[in-house]
Amino acid sequence: MVNVRFIERRGAVLTPSGLACLAGVPTVNISSGCAHGCVYCYGRGYSQYPGEGTVLVYRDTAARAERELARKHRKPTAAYFCPSCDAFQPVEAVLEETYRTMRVLFEAGVGVEFVTKGAVPGRFLDLFSRHPGRVSAQVGVTTLDDSLRAALEPGAAPVGERLLNISRLKDAGVSVAVRADPLIYGVTDGDSGLAALMAACRERGVTDVAASYLFLRPAVTAGLKHHLVDRELLQRILAPYAEGHRFQLRGGAGGGLALPQPIRRAGFTRLRQLAAKHGVHVHLCGCKNPDLTAERCHLTRAAAPQQAASTDQRLLWDARSPSGG
Ligand code: SF4
């Protein structure tokens, strides 16, 4: 049971992010806290985190965004939802404020980009279909095993719902990729599971997958220990980090403990080989793997204006980045 309350926002709605992959793209948080309750959620370590089982919805986000945009001489190409929560978590107040805010952005000529593990309601699909070329989505899926998904992401949409999301979003004219992040070594990165995931992507016309492995911060480790009742699974997840690699995220958004480099390198190589068999292209997250790659996971498409001639192309996955290969 999630405790939902409204709060006043301190500061602007459209805010810059410290993540390099979000450079140049304003971000919007609809809430503090997230009803999806993923056991590995990085949000637990953020200063605004309201505590387990609580979602604080920022009041009047749409109206405030409208006023902020009216004051801007130069509008952004797009805004990204949401760095600290999920815009499509199953909380009606969040969905309503998300809908109003996205509508305000579209009316101001600003595109919308998001990553979600939630179910996207039909009214959003109608809205997106009225703004072709202006919406770019990453649907988070790391496993097709729904019991594993339920253990790791208990409040998020079931796997089948997310696969349906992909098809429905594409039908609505949205540019869609899959986000296989965070992969968990020895748990969600087995050959058969990854091959099935790549096949499911291809069957739905998805040719781009962003990927990275889980990295640890104290709040993430605490969340895993608190939520994972399966202690054998917990041990399997944490053990490889005993020899982990300390790193700083590109862009200056702090750091963490990553898997040892050889494990990540081998895992990404395997993933790429499996993906290639299905004609799927893997984009690694260079922010979380600065020791391995300078690639971009394309959390947003709008951050790289040099990659496409037109604004609309910048929001589409078809416009390949040089670093994406
Ligand atoms: S969907 Fe994202 S923000 Fe929400 S609980 Fe999961 S990891 Fe955290």
Residues whose N, C-alpha, C, O or C-beta is under 5 A from the ligand:
A	BS01	SF4	C34 H36 G37 C38 C41 Y42 G43 S84 C85 D86 K117
